Amino acid sequence: MYFTRKKLSTLGFAAAAIFFLLAGDLTASEKVYQALSLDDCLALAREKNPTLGAARERVRELMADYEAARSQFFPKLTLISYYQRLETDRLSPGGAATTQNLFGREGLTSLIGKQIVFDGLQTYYNTKAATLGRKAQHQEVARTAEEVAFLATEAFYRLLEAKEDVRVAETALQERREFLEITEAFFRAGKVTRVDAFKARSQVLEAEQGLVEAGNAVRLAREILARTLGLEDKVQIDIRGKLPRTLVAAPNFEALWQQTEKNNPEIKRLKLEIAQSQALVKAAQGGYFPEVSLQGSVGVRHRDVGGTKDEWLGGVFMEFPFFEGGLTKAQVTKAASQYRQLLETQRERLDALRVELMSGWKLQEDARKGVAASRQNVVATEEAYQSALALYRVGKAVGLDVLTAELELTRARLGLISYQVAYEIGRAKVRQIIGGSAAETEIKPRQEGK
C-alpha cells in the first residue's frame, strides 16, 4: 500500500489532533483537582470519602434486616419429596401377625404451607425494630457526613494556613537578606563589628530553615486533605481560597445548644436506637407466649402396594414451650440490659456534645478576638521594623534592634494567620455539632453590644 504526500500530511494532522485532544482531556482531568474551593472539597468528600461510603452501605444491610423480619408476616410454603425402600417382613402397624403384604417402596411429593397467626407479637416488634434501626442508620449517615465535612474543612484551612505561612517565610527571608546586605556593607565600611554580620547571617539561615519547614508543611497538608477527601494516592491536589476578612460574633451558646438538641443527627440516632431497643425487649418477651399457626399440605403418595393416591392435611397448631433451659429469660434480660446501656450512652453523649459545642464556640470567639488584636499587632510591628531599619541605616540603632523587630513582625504575621484559620475551624465545629444546614438557616449571629 502506497501513501502519497497528501495522504501522509492528512494522517499526520489527524494524529496530532488526536494527541492534542487526549492531552487536553488529561489536562482537564488534572485541573479538576488543582483549584479546589471549599465547596468543591466538600462535594468531593461527600462523593469519595470511604467512611461515608461505608455508612451508606450499612443502610442497605439494615434494609435487608427489615425485609427478613417482615417476611414472617407471610405464609411459608415448602415443597418436599422423598423415595424410600422398606423391609416387607417387618411388623404390621398394629404389631400383630398378618398375612397381608406390606409395601416395600414408597414415594411422596407434597406442598406444605404454614401461616403464623400469633407468636406473642414477636414478628411485629422485630419488624418495628428493624424499621427503627434503618432510620437510625440514616441519621448515622448524616452524622458521618457532618464529621467528614468538618474534617475536610479543617484540612482545607490547614492547607491554606500552610500556604500563607510559606508566603510569610518568603517575605521574612527576603527582609533578612536585605538586612544582611546592609550589615555586610557596614562591616566592610568599619561601622559595625563582625558579630553583627554573623548574627544577620544566622537570621538568614534560620529564615531559610523556616521556609523549608513551611514547604514541608504544605506537602503534608495536601496529603491530609487528599486522604480526607478520599482521592487516589497519585492525584495532585491544590486549593484556592482566602482567609476570612470579616468575622462575625458567634450566637448565644444556649441558643446553639437548643438547636443542637433539636437537629443533631447523633442525638436523633440515639433516640431511634432507644426506641428500637424497647421494641426488641417486647419482641423477646413474646417468647413467653404460645405460637398459633395454620398448617396444611397437599400431595401425592405412591406405594408398590396400594398404588398412587392424593392426600391432604389441614389444621390449627399451637406450640407452647414448657422448658427451654432459661433461653427466653436470658434473651429478655439481654435486651433489657442493652436498653439501659443505650440510656446511659445517650446521657454520656449529651454531656460530651455540650462540651464539644462549647469548645468550638470558645475557639471561634477566642479567634475572633485574636484576629482583631493580631491585626493591630501586625501594624505596630511593621512600623517598629521600618523605624528600626531606618535608624540602623543612619547609625542611630544597633543590629539587635532590627533583628528583634524582624522576629516580632514574623511572629505577628504568623499569629494573625493562625487566628484566622482557628476562627474558621471553630465555626466548622459548631456547624458539625448543631447539624449542618440548621447552623446556617436557624441560627443568626448575635449583634455586638446586645
C-alpha positions as CSV (number, residue, x, y, z in Angstrom):
1,M,0.0,0.0,0.0
2,Y,1.4,3.4,-1.0
3,F,0.8,6.7,0.6
4,T,1.1,10.0,-1.2
5,R,2.5,13.1,0.4
6,K,-1.1,14.5,0.7
7,K,-2.3,11.3,2.5
8,L,0.7,11.4,4.8
9,S,0.1,15.0,5.7
10,T,-3.6,14.2,6.3
11,L,-2.7,11.3,8.6
12,G,-0.2,13.4,10.4
13,F,-2.7,16.1,11.0
14,A,-5.3,13.6,12.3
15,A,-2.7,12.0,14.7
16,A,-1.7,15.4,16.0
17,A,-5.4,16.3,16.5
18,I,-6.0,13.1,18.5
19,F,-2.8,13.7,20.6
20,F,-3.9,17.3,21.5
21,L,-7.4,16.1,22.3
22,L,-6.1,13.4,24.6
23,A,-3.6,15.8,26.2
24,G,-6.5,18.3,26.7
25,D,-8.6,15.7,28.4
26,L,-5.7,14.8,30.7
27,T,-5.0,18.4,31.5
28,A,-8.7,19.0,32.2
29,S,-8.8,16.0,34.5
30,E,-5.8,17.3,36.4
31,K,-7.2,20.8,36.6
32,V,-10.3,19.4,38.4
33,Y,-8.1,19.0,41.5
34,Q,-5.8,21.9,41.0
35,A,-8.0,24.8,42.0
36,L,-10.5,23.4,44.5
37,S,-12.6,25.7,46.5
38,L,-14.0,24.7,49.9
39,D,-17.4,23.8,48.3
40,D,-15.5,21.6,45.8
41,C,-13.7,19.9,48.6
42,L,-16.9,19.2,50.5
43,A,-18.6,17.8,47.3
44,L,-15.6,15.5,46.7
45,A,-15.7,14.3,50.3
46,R,-19.4,13.5,50.2
47,E,-18.8,11.5,47.0
48,K,-15.5,9.7,47.6
49,N,-14.8,9.5,51.4
50,P,-14.7,5.8,52.3
51,T,-16.1,6.3,55.8
52,L,-19.2,7.9,54.4
53,G,-19.5,5.3,51.7
54,A,-19.4,2.5,54.3
55,A,-22.1,4.3,56.4
56,R,-24.3,4.5,53.3
57,E,-23.8,0.8,52.5
58,R,-24.8,0.0,56.1
59,V,-28.3,1.3,55.2
60,R,-28.6,-1.5,52.6
61,E,-27.7,-4.1,55.2
62,L,-30.4,-2.8,57.6
63,M,-32.9,-2.7,54.8
64,A,-32.2,-6.4,54.3
65,D,-32.8,-7.0,58.0
66,Y,-36.1,-5.3,57.7
67,E,-37.1,-7.4,54.8
68,A,-36.1,-10.6,56.7
69,A,-38.1,-9.5,59.7
70,R,-41.2,-8.6,57.6
71,S,-41.1,-12.0,55.8
72,Q,-42.6,-13.7,58.9
73,F,-45.9,-12.0,58.2
74,F,-46.3,-14.1,55.0
75,P,-47.0,-17.8,54.8
76,K,-44.2,-20.2,54.4
77,L,-44.5,-22.7,51.5
78,T,-42.2,-25.8,51.4
79,L,-42.1,-28.4,48.6
80,I,-40.9,-31.8,49.9
81,S,-40.3,-35.0,48.0
82,Y,-38.8,-38.4,49.0
83,Y,-38.5,-42.0,48.0
84,Q,-37.7,-44.9,50.4
85,R,-37.5,-48.7,50.5
86,L,-38.6,-50.7,53.5
87,E,-38.4,-54.4,54.7
88,T,-41.5,-56.2,53.6
89,D,-41.2,-58.7,56.5
90,R,-41.5,-56.0,59.2
91,L,-44.2,-55.9,61.8
92,S,-47.5,-54.5,60.8
93,P,-48.5,-51.1,62.1
94,G,-50.5,-52.7,64.9
95,G,-47.8,-55.1,65.8
96,A,-49.9,-58.3,65.2
97,A,-49.2,-61.0,62.7
98,T,-50.8,-60.6,59.4
99,T,-51.0,-62.3,56.1
100,Q,-51.4,-59.1,54.2
101,N,-48.4,-58.0,52.1
102,L,-46.8,-54.8,53.4
103,F,-45.5,-52.2,51.0
104,G,-41.8,-52.1,50.4
105,R,-41.4,-49.0,48.3
106,E,-42.9,-45.6,49.0
107,G,-42.6,-42.1,47.4
108,L,-44.2,-38.8,48.3
109,T,-44.4,-35.3,46.7
110,S,-46.1,-32.7,48.9
111,L,-46.6,-29.0,49.2
112,I,-46.6,-27.8,52.9
113,G,-47.8,-24.4,54.0
114,K,-47.6,-22.7,57.4
115,Q,-49.1,-19.3,58.4
116,I,-48.3,-18.0,61.8
117,V,-51.4,-16.5,63.4
118,F,-50.0,-15.4,66.8
119,D,-46.4,-15.6,68.1
120,G,-46.6,-13.2,71.0
121,L,-46.2,-10.2,68.7
122,Q,-42.5,-11.2,68.1
123,T,-42.8,-10.6,64.4
124,Y,-44.5,-7.2,64.8
125,Y,-41.9,-5.9,67.2
126,N,-38.9,-7.4,65.3
127,T,-40.2,-5.6,62.2
128,K,-40.7,-2.4,64.1
129,A,-37.2,-2.7,65.5
130,A,-35.8,-3.2,62.0
131,T,-37.6,-0.1,60.7
132,L,-36.3,2.0,63.6
133,G,-32.8,0.6,63.0
134,R,-32.9,1.6,59.4
135,K,-34.0,5.1,60.3
136,A,-31.2,5.3,62.9
137,Q,-28.7,4.4,60.3
138,H,-29.9,7.2,58.1
139,Q,-29.1,9.6,61.0
140,E,-25.7,7.9,61.4
141,V,-25.1,8.6,57.7
142,A,-26.0,12.3,58.4
143,R,-23.7,12.3,61.4
144,T,-20.8,10.8,59.4
145,A,-21.4,13.4,56.6
146,E,-21.2,16.2,59.2
147,E,-18.0,14.8,60.6
148,V,-16.4,14.3,57.2
149,A,-17.4,17.9,56.3
150,F,-15.7,19.2,59.4
151,L,-12.6,17.2,58.7
152,A,-12.5,18.3,55.1
153,T,-13.0,22.0,56.2
154,E,-10.2,21.7,58.8
155,A,-7.9,20.1,56.2
156,F,-8.7,22.8,53.7
157,Y,-7.9,25.6,56.1
158,R,-4.8,23.9,57.4
159,L,-3.5,23.7,53.8
160,L,-4.5,27.4,53.3
161,E,-2.6,28.2,56.5
162,A,0.5,26.3,55.4
163,K,0.5,28.2,52.0
164,E,0.1,31.5,53.8
165,D,2.9,30.5,56.2
166,V,5.1,29.9,53.1
167,R,4.4,33.5,51.9
168,V,5.3,34.9,55.3
169,A,8.5,32.8,55.4
170,E,9.5,34.0,51.9
171,T,8.9,37.6,53.0
172,A,10.9,37.1,56.2
173,L,13.8,35.6,54.2
174,Q,13.8,38.5,51.8
175,E,13.8,41.0,54.6
176,R,16.7,39.2,56.4
177,R,18.7,39.0,53.2
178,E,18.3,42.7,52.7
179,F,19.4,43.4,56.2
180,L,22.4,41.1,55.7
181,E,23.5,43.1,52.7
182,I,23.2,46.3,54.7
183,T,25.1,44.8,57.6
184,E,27.9,43.4,55.4
185,A,28.3,46.8,53.7
186,F,28.5,48.5,57.1
187,F,31.0,45.9,58.2
188,R,33.2,46.5,55.2
189,A,33.0,50.2,55.9
190,G,34.0,49.6,59.5
191,K,30.7,50.8,61.0
192,V,29.7,47.6,62.7
193,T,31.6,44.6,64.2
194,R,31.9,41.1,62.8
195,V,29.4,39.9,65.4
196,D,26.6,41.9,63.8
197,A,27.4,40.3,60.4
198,F,27.4,36.8,62.0
199,K,24.0,37.5,63.7
200,A,22.5,38.8,60.5
201,R,23.8,35.7,58.6
202,S,22.4,33.4,61.3
203,Q,19.0,35.0,60.9
204,V,19.1,34.4,57.2
205,L,19.9,30.7,57.8
206,E,17.0,30.4,60.3
207,A,14.7,32.1,57.8
208,E,15.8,29.5,55.1
209,Q,15.1,26.7,57.6
210,G,11.7,28.2,58.3
211,L,10.9,28.3,54.6
212,V,11.9,24.7,54.2
213,E,9.7,23.7,57.1
214,A,6.8,25.7,55.7
215,G,7.1,24.0,52.3
216,N,7.1,20.5,54.0
217,A,4.0,21.6,56.0
218,V,2.3,22.4,52.7
219,R,3.1,18.9,51.3
220,L,1.8,17.3,54.5
221,A,-1.4,19.4,54.5
222,R,-2.0,18.4,50.8
223,E,-1.6,14.8,51.7
224,I,-4.0,15.1,54.6
225,L,-6.6,16.9,52.5
226,A,-6.4,14.3,49.7
227,R,-6.8,11.4,52.1
228,T,-9.7,13.1,53.8
229,L,-11.5,13.7,50.5
230,G,-10.9,10.0,49.6
231,L,-8.8,10.7,46.4
232,E,-6.4,8.3,44.9
233,D,-2.7,8.2,46.0
234,K,-1.2,9.7,42.8
235,V,-3.7,12.5,42.4
236,Q,-2.1,16.0,42.7
237,I,-4.3,18.5,44.6
238,D,-4.3,22.2,45.3
239,I,-6.8,24.7,46.5
240,R,-7.9,28.2,46.0
241,G,-9.3,30.5,48.7
242,K,-8.7,33.3,51.1
243,L,-8.6,33.7,54.8
244,P,-11.6,35.4,56.3
245,R,-11.6,39.2,56.4
246,T,-15.0,39.9,58.1
247,L,-15.6,38.0,61.3
248,V,-19.0,37.8,63.0
249,A,-19.7,37.1,66.6
250,A,-20.9,33.6,67.5
251,P,-24.5,33.2,68.5
252,N,-25.6,32.8,72.1
253,F,-24.4,29.4,73.4
254,E,-27.7,28.4,75.0
255,A,-29.5,29.1,71.7
256,L,-26.9,26.9,69.9
257,W,-27.5,24.1,72.4
258,Q,-31.2,24.2,71.9
259,Q,-30.7,23.8,68.2
260,T,-28.2,21.0,68.8
261,E,-30.8,19.1,70.8
262,K,-33.3,19.6,68.0
263,N,-31.2,18.9,64.9
264,N,-28.0,17.0,65.9
265,P,-28.1,13.7,63.9
266,E,-26.3,11.8,66.6
267,I,-29.0,12.7,69.2
268,K,-31.7,11.7,66.7
269,R,-29.9,8.4,66.1
270,L,-29.7,7.7,69.8
271,K,-33.4,8.3,70.3
272,L,-34.2,6.0,67.5
273,E,-31.9,3.3,68.9
274,I,-33.6,3.6,72.3
275,A,-37.0,3.1,70.7
276,Q,-35.5,0.2,68.7
277,S,-34.2,-1.4,71.9
278,Q,-37.6,-1.1,73.6
279,A,-39.2,-2.9,70.6
280,L,-36.6,-5.7,70.9
281,V,-37.4,-6.1,74.6
282,K,-41.0,-6.6,73.8
283,A,-40.1,-9.0,70.9
284,A,-38.0,-11.1,73.4
285,Q,-40.9,-11.1,75.9
286,G,-43.1,-12.6,73.1
287,G,-41.2,-15.9,73.7
288,Y,-43.3,-16.5,76.8
289,F,-46.4,-16.9,74.8
290,P,-47.5,-19.8,72.6
291,E,-47.3,-19.8,68.9
292,V,-50.5,-20.5,67.0
293,S,-50.4,-21.3,63.3
294,L,-52.4,-22.7,60.4
295,Q,-50.7,-25.6,58.7
296,G,-51.7,-27.7,55.7
297,S,-50.3,-29.9,53.0
298,V,-51.4,-31.3,49.6
299,G,-49.5,-34.1,47.9
300,V,-49.4,-37.4,46.1
301,R,-48.2,-40.6,47.8
302,H,-47.2,-43.8,45.8
303,R,-46.7,-47.3,47.2
304,D,-45.9,-50.5,45.5
305,V,-48.9,-52.0,47.4
306,G,-52.0,-49.9,47.2
307,G,-51.0,-47.7,44.2
308,T,-51.0,-43.9,44.0
309,K,-53.3,-41.7,45.9
310,D,-53.8,-38.0,46.6
311,E,-53.7,-36.8,50.2
312,W,-54.1,-33.6,52.1
313,L,-53.9,-32.3,55.7
314,G,-55.1,-29.1,57.3
315,G,-55.4,-27.8,60.9
316,V,-54.6,-25.3,63.6
317,F,-51.5,-26.0,65.6
318,M,-50.3,-24.5,68.9
319,E,-46.7,-24.7,70.2
320,F,-46.1,-23.8,73.8
321,P,-42.6,-24.3,75.2
322,F,-42.7,-25.6,78.8
323,F,-39.0,-25.8,79.4
324,E,-36.1,-24.4,77.3
325,G,-33.3,-24.1,79.8
326,G,-34.0,-20.4,80.5
327,L,-33.4,-19.3,76.9
328,T,-36.3,-16.8,76.7
329,K,-35.4,-15.3,80.1
330,A,-31.8,-14.8,79.0
331,Q,-32.9,-13.1,75.8
332,V,-35.2,-10.7,77.7
333,T,-32.5,-9.9,80.2
334,K,-30.0,-9.2,77.4
335,A,-32.4,-6.9,75.5
336,A,-33.3,-5.0,78.7
337,S,-29.6,-4.6,79.5
338,Q,-29.0,-3.2,76.1
339,Y,-31.8,-0.7,76.5
340,R,-30.3,0.5,79.8
341,Q,-26.9,0.8,78.2
342,L,-28.3,3.0,75.5
343,L,-29.9,5.3,78.1
344,E,-26.5,5.7,79.7
345,T,-24.9,6.2,76.4
346,Q,-27.4,8.9,75.5
347,R,-26.7,10.8,78.7
348,E,-22.9,10.5,78.2
349,R,-23.1,11.7,74.6
350,L,-25.3,14.7,75.5
351,D,-22.7,15.8,78.0
352,A,-19.9,15.2,75.5
353,L,-21.7,17.1,72.8
354,R,-22.3,20.0,75.0
355,V,-18.6,20.2,75.9
356,E,-17.6,19.8,72.2
357,L,-20.1,22.6,71.3
358,M,-18.6,24.8,74.0
359,S,-15.1,24.0,72.7
360,G,-16.0,25.1,69.2
361,W,-17.8,28.2,70.3
362,K,-14.9,29.2,72.5
363,L,-12.4,28.6,69.7
364,Q,-14.4,30.8,67.4
365,E,-14.8,33.6,69.8
366,D,-11.2,33.5,71.0
367,A,-10.0,33.5,67.4
368,R,-12.3,36.4,66.5
369,K,-10.9,38.5,69.3
370,G,-7.4,37.3,68.5
371,V,-7.7,38.4,64.9
372,A,-8.6,41.9,65.9
373,A,-5.6,42.1,68.3
374,S,-3.2,40.4,65.8
375,R,-4.1,42.9,63.0
376,Q,-3.2,45.8,65.3
377,N,-0.1,44.0,66.4
378,V,1.0,43.5,62.7
379,V,0.5,47.2,62.0
380,A,2.5,48.1,65.1
381,T,5.4,45.6,64.5
382,E,5.6,46.6,60.8
383,E,6.0,50.2,61.9
384,A,8.6,49.2,64.6
385,Y,10.5,47.2,62.0
386,Q,10.6,50.0,59.4
387,S,11.6,52.5,62.2
388,A,14.4,50.3,63.5
389,L,15.7,49.7,59.9
390,A,15.7,53.4,59.1
391,L,17.5,54.2,62.3
392,Y,20.0,51.5,61.7
393,R,20.7,52.9,58.2
394,V,21.7,56.3,59.7
395,G,23.6,54.7,62.6
396,K,21.2,55.5,65.4
397,A,20.2,51.9,66.1
398,V,22.1,48.6,66.6
399,G,21.6,45.4,64.6
400,L,20.0,43.7,67.5
401,D,17.1,46.2,67.4
402,V,16.4,45.3,63.7
403,L,16.7,41.6,64.3
404,T,14.3,41.8,67.2
405,A,11.8,43.8,65.2
406,E,12.1,41.2,62.3
407,L,11.3,38.3,64.7
408,E,8.4,40.1,66.3
409,L,7.0,41.0,62.8
410,T,7.2,37.5,61.6
411,R,5.6,36.2,64.8
412,A,2.8,38.7,64.5
413,R,2.1,37.7,60.8
414,L,2.0,34.0,61.6
415,G,-0.2,34.7,64.7
416,L,-2.7,36.6,62.5
417,I,-2.9,33.6,60.1
418,S,-3.3,31.2,62.9
419,Y,-6.2,33.1,64.5
420,Q,-8.0,33.4,61.1
421,V,-7.7,29.7,60.5
422,A,-8.8,28.9,64.0
423,Y,-11.9,31.1,63.5
424,E,-13.0,29.1,60.5
425,I,-12.2,25.7,62.2
426,G,-14.3,26.8,65.2
427,R,-17.2,27.8,63.0
428,A,-17.0,24.4,61.2
429,K,-17.0,22.6,64.6
430,V,-20.1,24.5,65.7
431,R,-21.8,23.6,62.4
432,Q,-20.9,20.0,62.8
433,I,-22.3,19.7,66.3
434,I,-25.5,21.6,65.5
435,G,-26.2,19.6,62.4
436,G,-25.0,21.3,59.3
437,S,-27.8,23.1,57.5
438,A,-29.5,24.0,60.8
439,A,-26.5,26.1,61.7
440,E,-26.9,28.2,58.5
441,T,-30.7,28.6,58.5
442,E,-31.9,28.6,62.0
443,I,-29.2,30.4,63.9
444,K,-28.4,34.1,63.2
445,P,-25.2,35.7,64.6
446,R,-25.8,37.9,67.6
447,Q,-25.3,41.6,67.3
448,E,-22.4,43.2,69.1
449,G,-23.4,45.3,72.1
450,K,-26.7,43.4,72.7
